[in-house]
Amino acid sequence: MMLPRRPQNPSITLLVCGFVACGLATGAGCSSSEGLPVTGTGGSTASGGSTASGGASHSGGSIGAGGAMSSGGATGSGGTLGTGGAKGGASGTGGLTGTGGVTASGGATGTGGAKGGATGAGGARGGATGTAGARGGATGTAGAAGGHASGGSTGAGGSVVIDCNGTLPGGGTSHTGSSQGTAAGLSWSLWQNGSGGSITTYSTPAFSASWGPNSGDFLARIGLQWGNGKAYTSLGTVAADYAEIKSGSGGGYSYMGIYGWSVNPCVEWYIVDDSYNKMPVNPGSTTNKGTVTIDGGSYILYTRSTSGTGGSRCGSASNWQQFYSIRQTARTCGRITISDHFDAWNKAGMTLGNVLEASILVEVGGGTGTIQFPTANVTAQ
């Protein structure tokens, strides 16, 4: 199927990522998807639904034994009769009964992972229908989010712990060409307007990708889909846990972080935590909407308008808005609380529509390189 075309910019020519969706997406309500601005930066598209399973609960503590009952004191003897017929001293009172120990309380029952979300429809170019739920974690050790702690995901009463020094799981399935599907309860997609790139998915929330000099605008991502879209306020807390290891180069522009779309209004949005280029990157021709501190880092908020032939994930729209949160210092591991960015955009007058997806992504505009995401999980709970 012929990919949609977008007009040439007189100063910079940039092909952006997109998927043709007419008649092939389930409930997506769009004919194709495109990604980025014609200025040399921006996003790309693709989608596909997926099912995410909830986590398990672990057991609480046991009940401690109570104390023993101590014995009471003995009864004292009374007085003797005095002279003159009067009674002598009154009977002495015995000792009081000692009280026993109290019963010790047991430990509290720990909570498991988050429950799944609502059913999401497939995205452009024949994506499969899946559910957009959260994936709960097993009990992990307490620690600060994004710290270099070993093992562990979300534990009862503890913070999120991400292994920033982890390695990819064994096995994996490699995919080439513009394609999409589901893995580990999440939706994955690959798009390139050239050739030679690939994405590898695993049975756990992780992925890797590679690209070459002929890949052109290359985008690989994995995350959640919400069919025809849901108001972000109805999604609960949407968050992504990730750790990445990159090598090589990413061409004229590159983004590692979170990517998605909304409809009514049509918005293509990015949260950028890292780049092959110096941070903070600037997509160009933007309006600065201020700064906000989220997850321990300062982000610059930008908006910009873009256009293209063939529309976007918003049906036949040829013009739409782009929202950006650009971290001022690069980060390669941690938690991105996506819902906090939605709230910050709203407060800055950046009106987001019904959210179609939220995905961990790598996007590059050239170069030759590889990236590994030993952790790449998006949850909504």
Residue, then its C-alpha position, 0 to 999 in steps of 0.5 A: m500500500m502506498l504510504p502517505r505523502r507530506p509536502q516539502n519544506p523549502s529549507i529542510t526536507l523531512l519524511v516522517c513516520g506514518f501508517v496507512a490505516c483505512g479499513l485495516a485498523t479496528g475502531a481506529g477511525c483513521s486512514s493513515s498516520e504520520g509523525l513529524p514536522v517538516t522541519g527535520t524533527g517530530g514524531s511518527t506513528a503506528s499503533g496496535g492494541s494489546t492486553a496487559s495483565g494484572g499483578a499478584s498479591h503476596s501474603g501478609g504476616s502471622i499472628g504473634a502469641g499473647g502473654a501468659m496469665s499471672s497468678g493472683g495474690a493470697t487472701g490475708s487473715g482477719g483480726t481477732l476479737g477485742t475486749g468489751g465485746a467489740k470486733g477486732g480488726a477487719s478481714g484483710t483483703g487478698g492480692l489482686t489477680g495479675t493481668g495477662g499479656v496482650t495478643a501481638s498483631g500480625g503483619a499487614t497483607g501486601t498488595g499486588g500489581a495493578k488491574g488491567g484497563a479497558t479494551g483498546a482497538g488496533g491501530a493503523r495498517g491492520g493492528a490487532t485488537g488488545t486490552a490496554g491494561a496495566r502490568g503489575g509487578a512482583t514484590g521488589t525491594a524498596g528504593a527510589a524510582g530510577g535508582h540503580a537498585s538491583g532486581g525488583s519491580t513494584g513491591a507492597g509499600g515500597s517505591v518502584v525499583i528499576d534495574c538500570n544495569g539490567t540486560l535483555p532477556g534471552g530469546g526474542t523475535s526480530h521484525t523488519g519492514s513496517s510492521q506491528g503486533t503484540a508482545a508481553g501484553l503490550s503493542w509494538s510497532l516499527w516504521q521506517n521510510g527506508s529499509g534495513g532497520s529492525i525491532t526485536t520483542y521479548s516475552t517480557p516488557a523489553f525491546s531492542a532496535s537497530w537501523g542503518p544508513n538506508s533506514g531514513d526516518f526510523l521509529a520503533r515503540i512499545g506501549l498501550q493503546w486505547g482504541n478510538g481514544k479515552a480522556y486522559t482523566s479516565l485512564g488513572t495513573v499512566a506511567a512508563d518504567y524504562a532503562e536504555i543502552k544506546s550506541g552508534s548515531g541517530g542522524g539529524y534528530s533523535y528522541m528517546g522517551i514517550y510518544g502518542w496521539s490524541v483526537n478531538p483535538c488532534v495532537e501528536w505528543y512527545i516526552v523526551d528524556d534522551s537523545y543522540n544529540k545534546m539535551p535539551v533538543n528543540p524541535g524548531s518553530t516552537t512556542n515555549k509554554g514554560t517549565v515544570t518539574i516532574d519525576g525529579g527533572s525539569y522539562i521545557l514545554y513546547t507547542r508547534s503546528t505541523s501539517g502533512t498530506g494524507g493526514s495523521r491518526c486523526g482521520s483526514a486531518s492535514n494540520w494538527q498540533q504537537f506537544y513536547s515535554i523536553r527534559q533539560t538533562a538527559r536520563t537513560c533510566g527511571r520512571i516517567t509519570i505520563s499523567d503528570h505531563f498531561d496535567a502540566w500541559n492542561k495547566a499551561g493551556m495545552t488542551l489534550g484530546n482523547v488519548l489513543e496511545a502511550s508508548i516508549l519509543v526510539e526515533v532517529g532521523g538517520g545514522t547507524g546505531t542500536i538501542q536496547f531497552p532491558t526494561a520497557n513497560v507502560t502501565a495504567q492503574 
